Amino acid sequence: MRYNLLIIAKEAAPFAAIVLFCAIKQPANRQLSSANCETYSMKYHIITLGCPKNSVDSEGMGGILAAQGHTAVATSAAADVVIVNTCSFIAAARDETLQVLRDMAASKTHGQQLIAAGCMAESHGALVQAVPGVDAILSTREWMKIGDLVGNTEKKPASASFSEIIPLMAGAAQPSPAATSALAPAPHSTPAADLAVPGEYADWRTAPIRRHAGGPSAYLKISDGCNLRCAFCTIPSFKGDMRSKAMGAILGEAQELAAQGVKEIVLVAQHLTDYGRDLRLSDGLATLLDELCQVLPRDMWLRLMYAYPHGISEKLIATMAAHPQICAYLDMPLQHAHPDVLRRMRRPPDTDRTKGILGDLRAAMPDIALRSTFIVGFPGETREEFSALLAFLDEVQLDRVGVFRYSQEPGTHAATLPNQVRPHVAERRWHEVMQLQQGISLARNQRWQGRTIQVLVEGQGESEDGAPLVVGRSFRDAPEVDGQVFAWGRAPVGSIVPVRVTQPLEYDLWGELR
């Protein structure tokens, strides 16, 4: 039997392009401000490259622009301003970023402006500036100043050209005079934290962004930057040290998303389990989760992504187990399993402790889905060290695994290490890990044969003979990176429904609506 599904495909790669489109009512092209000055409405289109954290930043830029009266449009061709939120995670991400910028520059219409924002604009600004047609650059730590670039211009004649209206910049945006407010942790009892006055975008943590949910699931970034210095990672070089968002601001943002009908909030950060350290919070993530569960509806899902394993405390495990709203799911990037490789990576080398954490999580939540990512082909990785990784995976039986081939990133410590592994060796090892994990993932899915699982419906379709079919994700599946659940029957998009599993596959489940 063949199936005709009305489903939007999602790219699992961390640097995949995601187009952000907010459906906002079209304002008049020219308005009067509160100061009785003329302001101009622009049409903007945001293209997001990269991880969910970038998607949140794009939503933030969209919220700022919408608050200023600008209008989101669905295509770049219809926009006055095209904003590309760039990614520089690995070489492939940089190549994609440059290609997208070149494509957007080549297709520019008369008077259209192209802004490069985000990670690559910060880390490789010279490469971005070298693309003909890029009009302005906004660094990853200053996306909240997008309004200074695009809008709130006053007393411009009606005949003004677009280049006169937008203050184009040769480099990263400069702080506005108003960007001076200090950050203090909001009281836990005040979900709607005191935020900066609109227009005073001193910091992403205090920017009064308006979220516009595009579906039943939304990401919520709770911190940015990272205090770790892993040998292979460039993120701290352009993101800086970890900076936590005030708890009250997070609670207010989560409530806003819930009010829009969001059923799943995915908490993201570079280092999730370090949340609140800079705010002098003890077990900050566990405390935040407790607060979120108090202010959010009981039928919502909370999901945790990018949790550094050795930041997982007994309190965090107990908190996850105590609240039904928190998905029994945890993403922990482990990167490797051999102690010597981990030392070269500048990661904690205590694999036995990691196994203990995995055991504690499963003891508290027997059905928990555990996800991790690993790097193969790291400099100096011997066959013996790689075999230790295979043995570890076979022993711990993770539900979900992502594997990266090592990318030699300029400016990292790892790039200077001797004994760089040849690409074809890394490629072969990647296939070995994926083959092993495929069997493990199938076995983990088979545990659900005949059982009922809750599924968040994301799409509808039908078989060739007209039988109704829905597609969604269970609590075991994160957006964009994990599998899906297909179930016979009808249910509205955004609902959470029980599905009896009839056919487990390597990555997906098939079943019937109960």
C-alpha positions as CSV (number, residue, x, y, z in Angstrom):
1,M,0.0,0.0,0.0
2,R,1.2,3.5,-0.8
3,Y,0.4,6.6,1.2
4,N,-0.1,10.2,0.2
5,L,0.9,12.3,3.2
6,L,0.6,16.0,3.5
7,I,3.7,16.4,5.5
8,I,6.5,19.0,5.4
9,A,9.9,17.2,5.4
10,K,12.4,18.3,8.0
11,E,16.1,18.2,7.6
12,A,18.0,16.6,10.5
13,A,21.3,18.3,9.8
14,P,22.2,20.9,12.5
15,F,22.7,23.6,9.8
16,A,19.6,23.0,7.8
17,A,17.7,25.9,6.4
18,I,14.5,26.8,8.1
19,V,12.3,29.7,6.8
20,L,10.7,31.7,9.5
21,F,7.4,33.2,8.5
22,C,5.1,35.1,11.0
23,A,1.6,35.8,9.8
24,I,1.1,39.3,11.0
25,K,-1.5,41.8,9.9
26,Q,-0.3,44.1,7.2
27,P,0.0,47.7,8.6
28,A,-0.3,50.8,6.5
29,N,2.9,51.6,4.7
30,R,3.3,54.9,6.4
31,Q,2.2,55.6,10.0
32,L,2.3,58.3,12.6
33,S,4.4,57.5,15.6
34,S,3.6,58.6,19.2
35,A,5.9,61.5,18.6
36,N,3.8,62.5,15.6
37,C,6.6,61.6,13.2
38,E,6.3,59.6,10.1
39,T,7.5,56.0,10.2
40,Y,7.8,53.5,7.4
41,S,6.6,49.9,7.3
42,M,9.0,47.4,5.7
43,K,8.3,43.9,4.4
44,Y,10.9,41.4,5.8
45,H,11.7,37.8,5.2
46,I,14.0,35.8,7.6
47,I,15.9,32.7,6.5
48,T,17.3,30.7,9.4
49,L,20.3,28.4,9.0
50,G,21.5,26.2,11.8
51,C,20.3,24.9,15.1
52,P,17.1,25.5,17.1
53,K,18.9,28.2,19.1
54,N,19.2,30.2,15.9
55,S,15.5,29.7,15.2
56,V,14.7,31.3,18.6
57,D,16.9,34.3,17.7
58,S,15.1,34.6,14.3
59,E,11.8,34.6,16.1
60,G,13.2,37.3,18.4
61,M,14.2,39.4,15.4
62,G,10.8,38.9,13.8
63,G,9.1,39.9,17.1
64,I,11.1,43.1,17.3
65,L,10.3,44.0,13.7
66,A,6.6,43.2,14.1
67,A,6.4,45.4,17.2
68,Q,7.8,48.3,15.1
69,G,5.1,47.8,12.5
70,H,7.0,45.9,9.9
71,T,5.5,42.9,8.2
72,A,6.7,39.4,7.6
73,V,6.3,37.9,4.2
74,A,6.5,34.3,3.0
75,T,9.1,34.7,0.2
76,S,12.3,36.7,-0.2
77,A,11.1,38.0,-3.5
78,A,8.2,39.9,-1.8
79,A,10.5,41.4,0.9
80,D,12.1,44.8,1.2
81,V,14.6,43.3,3.6
82,V,15.9,39.8,3.5
83,I,17.6,38.6,6.7
84,V,19.8,35.5,6.7
85,N,20.5,34.2,10.2
86,T,23.8,32.4,9.5
87,C,25.5,29.3,10.9
88,S,29.2,28.5,11.2
89,F,29.1,25.3,13.2
90,I,31.3,23.3,10.8
91,A,32.7,23.8,7.3
92,A,29.5,22.4,5.7
93,A,27.4,24.9,7.5
94,R,29.7,27.8,6.4
95,D,29.6,26.6,2.8
96,E,25.8,26.5,3.0
97,T,25.6,30.0,4.5
98,L,27.8,31.5,1.8
99,Q,25.8,29.8,-0.9
100,V,22.5,31.1,0.5
101,L,23.9,34.6,0.8
102,R,25.1,34.4,-2.8
103,D,21.7,33.1,-4.0
104,M,19.9,35.9,-2.1
105,A,22.3,38.5,-3.4
106,A,21.9,37.3,-7.0
107,S,18.1,37.4,-6.8
108,K,17.8,40.8,-5.1
109,T,15.1,43.0,-6.6
110,H,15.4,46.8,-7.0
111,G,15.9,48.5,-3.7
112,Q,15.9,45.3,-1.7
113,Q,18.4,45.0,1.1
114,L,20.2,41.9,2.4
115,I,21.3,41.6,6.0
116,A,23.6,38.8,7.3
117,A,23.0,38.1,11.0
118,G,24.1,35.5,13.4
119,C,27.0,33.1,14.1
120,M,28.9,33.3,10.8
121,A,28.5,37.1,10.7
122,E,30.3,37.1,14.0
123,S,32.9,34.4,13.5
124,H,33.8,34.9,9.8
125,G,32.7,38.4,9.1
126,A,35.3,39.0,6.4
127,L,33.9,36.1,4.4
128,V,30.4,37.3,4.8
129,Q,31.3,40.9,3.9
130,A,33.1,39.6,0.8
131,V,29.8,38.4,-0.7
132,P,28.7,41.0,-3.2
133,G,25.2,42.3,-2.3
134,V,25.4,41.9,1.4
135,D,24.4,45.3,2.7
136,A,24.8,45.0,6.5
137,I,26.1,42.6,9.1
138,L,24.6,42.0,12.6
139,S,26.6,39.8,15.0
140,T,25.2,36.9,16.9
141,R,25.3,38.7,20.1
142,E,23.5,41.8,18.7
143,W,20.5,40.4,16.8
144,M,18.2,42.3,19.2
145,K,19.4,45.5,17.5
146,I,17.7,44.5,14.2
147,G,15.2,47.2,14.8
148,D,18.0,49.8,14.7
149,L,18.9,48.6,11.3
150,V,15.5,48.2,9.7
151,G,13.2,50.6,11.3
152,N,11.8,53.3,13.5
153,T,13.1,56.0,11.1
154,E,11.4,59.3,11.6
155,K,10.6,62.4,9.4
156,K,11.7,60.7,6.2
157,P,10.2,62.3,3.0
158,A,7.8,60.0,1.1
159,S,10.3,60.0,-1.8
160,A,13.1,58.6,0.4
161,S,14.8,55.6,-1.1
162,F,15.2,52.4,0.9
163,S,18.9,52.8,1.3
164,E,18.2,56.2,3.0
165,I,15.7,54.6,5.4
166,I,17.8,51.6,6.5
167,P,21.1,52.6,8.2
168,L,23.4,50.2,6.5
169,M,26.5,49.1,8.3
170,A,29.8,47.8,7.2
171,G,30.3,45.6,10.2
172,A,28.6,44.4,13.3
173,A,26.0,46.6,14.8
174,Q,27.1,49.2,17.4
175,P,25.2,49.4,20.7
176,S,22.5,51.9,20.9
177,P,22.7,54.6,23.6
178,A,19.8,53.1,25.4
179,A,21.4,49.7,25.6
180,T,22.7,50.0,29.1
181,S,20.2,48.3,31.4
182,A,21.7,45.8,33.9
183,L,20.4,42.3,34.2
184,A,19.2,40.9,37.5
185,P,17.5,37.5,38.1
186,A,13.7,38.0,38.2
187,P,11.9,36.8,41.3
188,H,10.5,33.3,40.8
189,S,7.1,34.6,41.9
190,T,6.9,37.0,39.0
191,P,6.5,35.1,35.7
192,A,6.0,38.3,33.8
193,A,9.4,39.7,34.6
194,D,10.2,43.4,34.4
195,L,11.7,43.7,30.9
196,A,13.4,46.5,29.1
197,V,11.2,49.2,27.5
198,P,10.6,48.4,23.8
199,G,13.5,49.7,21.8
200,E,16.0,49.2,24.6
201,Y,17.5,46.0,23.4
202,A,20.5,45.9,25.7
203,D,20.8,42.1,25.7
204,W,18.9,39.1,24.3
205,R,18.0,38.3,27.9
206,T,16.0,41.5,28.4
207,A,14.8,42.1,24.9
208,P,10.9,42.1,25.0
209,I,10.5,39.7,22.1
210,R,7.1,38.6,20.9
211,R,6.9,34.9,20.0
212,H,4.8,33.8,17.1
213,A,4.3,30.1,17.3
214,G,4.2,28.5,13.9
215,G,2.9,25.1,15.1
216,P,2.3,22.9,18.1
217,S,6.0,22.9,19.1
218,A,8.3,25.8,19.9
219,Y,11.9,26.2,21.1
220,L,12.8,28.3,24.1
221,K,16.4,29.4,24.6
222,I,17.3,29.7,28.3
223,S,21.0,30.6,28.0
224,D,23.5,31.5,25.3
225,G,27.3,31.0,25.1
226,C,29.3,28.3,26.9
227,N,31.9,28.2,29.7
228,L,33.4,25.0,28.4
229,R,36.3,24.9,26.0
230,C,36.0,21.6,24.2
231,A,38.9,21.1,21.8
232,F,36.8,20.8,18.7
233,C,34.3,23.6,19.2
234,T,34.4,27.2,18.0
235,I,31.2,28.3,19.7
236,P,32.8,30.1,22.8
237,S,35.0,32.1,20.4
238,F,32.0,34.0,19.0
239,K,29.3,33.3,21.5
240,G,31.4,34.0,24.6
241,D,30.8,32.7,28.1
242,M,27.4,31.3,29.2
243,R,24.8,34.0,30.0
244,S,21.5,32.8,31.5
245,K,18.1,34.4,30.8
246,A,16.3,35.6,33.9
247,M,13.9,33.0,35.2
248,G,11.0,35.4,35.2
249,A,11.5,36.2,31.6
250,I,11.6,32.5,30.7
251,L,8.4,31.9,32.5
252,G,6.7,34.8,30.8
253,E,7.8,33.6,27.4
254,A,6.7,30.1,28.1
255,Q,3.2,31.3,29.2
256,E,3.0,33.4,26.0
257,L,3.7,30.3,23.9
258,A,1.1,28.3,25.8
259,A,-1.5,31.0,25.3
260,Q,-0.9,30.7,21.5
261,G,-1.7,27.0,21.6
262,V,1.8,25.5,21.8
263,K,1.7,22.0,23.2
264,E,5.4,21.3,23.4
265,I,8.2,23.6,24.6
266,V,11.7,22.5,23.9
267,L,14.3,24.1,26.2
268,V,17.6,24.7,24.4
269,A,21.0,26.1,25.2
270,Q,24.7,25.4,24.4
271,H,25.0,23.9,27.9
272,L,21.5,23.4,29.3
273,T,22.5,21.9,32.6
274,D,24.7,24.9,33.4
275,Y,21.7,27.2,33.5
276,G,21.7,29.8,36.3
277,R,25.3,29.4,37.4
278,D,25.9,33.1,36.5
279,L,22.8,34.0,38.4
280,R,24.1,32.2,41.4
281,L,21.4,29.6,41.3
282,S,22.0,26.2,42.7
283,D,20.6,23.4,40.5
284,G,19.2,26.2,38.3
285,L,17.7,23.9,35.6
286,A,15.8,21.8,38.2
287,T,14.5,25.0,39.8
288,L,13.5,26.4,36.5
289,L,11.6,23.2,35.6
290,D,9.8,23.3,38.9
291,E,8.7,26.9,38.2
292,L,7.6,26.1,34.6
293,C,5.5,23.2,35.7
294,Q,3.6,25.4,38.1
295,V,2.7,28.1,35.5
296,L,2.1,25.9,32.4
297,P,-1.0,23.7,31.6
298,R,-0.7,20.1,32.8
299,D,-1.2,18.8,29.3
300,M,1.9,20.5,27.9
301,W,5.2,18.9,27.1
302,L,8.6,20.2,28.3
303,R,11.6,18.7,26.5
304,L,15.3,19.1,27.4
305,M,18.0,19.3,24.7
306,Y,21.8,19.7,24.8
307,A,22.3,18.7,28.5
308,Y,25.9,18.3,29.4
309,P,26.1,14.9,31.1
310,H,28.1,15.7,34.2
311,G,25.7,18.6,35.0
312,I,22.9,16.1,35.5
313,S,22.3,16.1,39.3
314,E,20.2,14.0,41.5
315,K,17.8,16.9,42.0
316,L,17.4,17.3,38.2
317,I,16.6,13.6,37.8
318,A,14.1,13.7,40.6
319,T,12.5,16.8,39.2
320,M,12.1,15.2,35.8
321,A,10.5,12.1,37.3
322,A,8.2,14.1,39.5
323,H,6.4,16.2,36.8
324,P,4.3,14.5,34.1
325,Q,4.7,17.6,31.9
326,I,8.5,16.9,31.5
327,C,9.0,14.4,28.7
328,A,11.0,11.3,29.8
329,Y,13.6,12.3,27.2
330,L,17.1,13.7,27.5
331,D,19.6,14.7,24.9
332,M,23.2,14.4,26.2
333,P,26.0,15.0,23.8
334,L,28.7,12.6,25.0
335,Q,31.0,12.9,21.9
336,H,33.1,9.7,22.7
337,A,33.5,6.9,25.2
338,H,37.3,6.2,25.3
339,P,39.0,8.2,28.1
340,D,42.0,9.1,26.1
341,V,39.9,10.5,23.2
342,L,37.8,12.5,25.7
343,R,40.9,13.9,27.3
344,R,42.1,15.1,23.9
345,M,38.7,16.6,23.4
346,R,39.0,18.4,26.7
347,R,35.9,16.5,27.9
348,P,35.4,14.6,31.2
349,P,37.1,11.2,30.7
350,D,35.1,9.3,33.4
351,T,33.0,6.9,31.3
352,D,32.0,4.9,34.3
353,R,30.4,8.0,35.8
354,T,28.5,8.6,32.6
355,K,27.2,5.0,32.7
356,G,26.1,5.7,36.3
357,I,24.1,8.8,35.2
358,L,22.4,6.8,32.4
359,G,21.5,4.1,35.0
360,D,20.1,6.6,37.4
361,L,18.0,8.2,34.7
362,R,16.5,4.8,33.7
363,A,15.9,3.8,37.3
364,A,13.9,7.0,37.9
365,M,12.1,6.9,34.5
366,P,12.1,3.3,33.1
367,D,10.7,4.5,29.7
368,I,13.0,7.4,29.3
369,A,14.4,7.9,25.7
370,L,18.1,8.8,25.9
371,R,19.7,10.6,22.9
372,S,23.4,11.5,22.4
373,T,25.8,12.6,19.7
374,F,29.3,11.4,19.0
375,I,32.3,12.3,16.9
376,V,34.3,9.8,14.9
377,G,37.6,10.4,13.3
378,F,38.8,12.8,16.0
379,P,42.6,13.4,15.8
380,G,44.6,10.5,17.0
381,E,41.6,8.2,17.2
382,T,43.0,4.6,17.0
383,R,41.1,1.5,16.0
384,E,41.2,0.4,19.6
385,E,39.7,3.7,20.8
386,F,37.0,3.6,18.2
387,S,36.2,0.0,19.2
388,A,35.7,1.2,22.7
389,L,33.0,3.6,21.4
390,L,31.3,0.7,19.7
391,A,31.4,-1.4,22.8
392,F,30.0,1.5,24.9
393,L,27.1,1.9,22.5
394,D,26.4,-1.8,22.6
395,E,26.4,-1.8,26.4
396,V,24.3,1.3,27.2
397,Q,21.7,0.9,24.4
398,L,20.8,4.5,23.7
399,D,17.5,5.1,22.0
400,R,18.7,7.8,19.6
401,V,22.2,8.5,18.3
402,G,23.6,11.2,16.0
403,V,27.1,10.8,14.6
404,F,29.4,13.5,13.2
405,R,32.5,13.0,11.2
406,Y,35.2,15.2,12.7
407,S,35.6,18.6,11.1
408,Q,38.9,20.3,11.4
409,E,37.8,23.8,12.5
410,P,40.4,26.7,12.2
411,G,41.1,28.3,15.5
412,T,40.3,25.2,17.6
413,H,42.8,23.3,19.7
414,A,41.9,20.1,17.9
415,A,42.9,21.5,14.6
416,T,46.5,21.7,15.8
417,L,46.7,18.1,17.1
418,P,48.9,15.6,15.4
419,N,47.6,12.4,13.7
420,Q,44.6,13.8,11.9
421,V,42.4,10.9,10.8
422,R,42.0,10.6,7.1
423,P,38.5,11.4,5.8
424,H,37.9,8.0,4.3
425,V,38.7,6.3,7.7
426,A,36.2,8.7,9.5
427,E,33.6,7.9,6.8
428,R,34.0,4.2,7.3
429,R,33.7,4.5,11.1
430,W,30.6,6.7,10.7
431,H,29.0,3.8,8.8
432,E,30.0,1.3,11.4
433,V,28.4,3.3,14.2
434,M,25.2,3.9,12.2
435,Q,24.9,0.3,11.4
436,L,25.3,-0.8,15.0
437,Q,22.9,1.9,16.3
438,Q,20.3,1.0,13.7
439,G,19.9,-2.4,15.3
440,I,19.9,-0.9,18.8
441,S,17.2,1.7,17.9
442,L,15.0,-1.0,16.4
443,A,15.3,-3.1,19.6
444,R,14.4,0.0,21.7
445,N,11.4,0.7,19.5
446,Q,10.3,-2.9,19.7
447,R,9.7,-2.5,23.4
448,W,6.6,-0.5,22.5
449,Q,5.0,-3.2,20.4
450,G,1.4,-3.5,21.5
451,R,1.7,-0.6,24.0
452,T,-0.1,2.7,23.9
453,I,2.0,5.9,23.6
454,Q,1.0,9.6,23.6
455,V,1.6,11.4,20.3
456,L,1.6,15.1,19.4
457,V,-0.1,15.3,16.0
458,E,1.8,17.5,13.5
459,G,0.2,16.5,10.2
460,Q,-2.7,14.7,8.5
461,G,-2.9,12.6,5.3
462,E,-4.5,9.5,3.9
463,S,-3.6,6.3,2.1
464,E,-4.1,5.8,-1.6
465,D,-7.5,4.2,-0.9
466,G,-8.6,7.2,1.3
467,A,-8.0,5.8,4.8
468,P,-7.2,8.7,7.2
469,L,-3.7,8.9,8.6
470,V,-2.0,11.2,11.1
471,V,1.7,11.8,11.7
472,G,3.3,13.2,14.8
473,R,5.9,12.6,17.5
474,S,5.8,10.8,20.8
475,F,7.6,12.0,24.0
476,R,10.5,9.9,22.7
477,D,11.0,12.0,19.6
478,A,12.5,15.5,19.5
479,P,11.6,17.8,16.6
480,E,13.7,17.6,13.4
481,V,16.2,15.1,14.7
482,D,14.3,11.9,15.8
483,G,11.7,9.6,14.3
484,Q,7.9,10.0,13.8
485,V,4.8,8.1,14.7
486,F,2.3,7.3,11.9
487,A,-1.2,6.3,13.0
488,W,-4.4,5.3,11.3
489,G,-7.3,7.6,12.2
490,R,-8.2,11.3,12.4
491,A,-7.1,13.8,15.0
492,P,-6.6,17.6,14.8
493,V,-3.1,19.0,14.4
494,G,-1.8,20.1,17.8
495,S,-3.7,17.5,19.8
496,I,-2.0,14.9,22.0
497,V,-3.6,11.5,21.4
498,P,-3.1,7.9,22.4
499,V,-1.7,5.6,19.8
500,R,-1.4,1.8,20.1
501,V,1.8,0.7,18.5
502,T,1.4,-2.1,15.9
503,Q,4.7,-1.9,13.9
504,P,8.0,-0.6,15.3
505,L,10.6,0.3,12.8
506,E,14.3,1.3,13.2
507,Y,13.4,5.0,13.7
508,D,9.6,5.3,13.3
509,L,6.5,3.7,14.8
510,W,3.3,2.8,13.2
511,G,0.0,2.3,15.1
512,E,-3.7,3.0,15.5
513,L,-5.4,5.9,17.2
514,R,-7.2,4.7,20.4
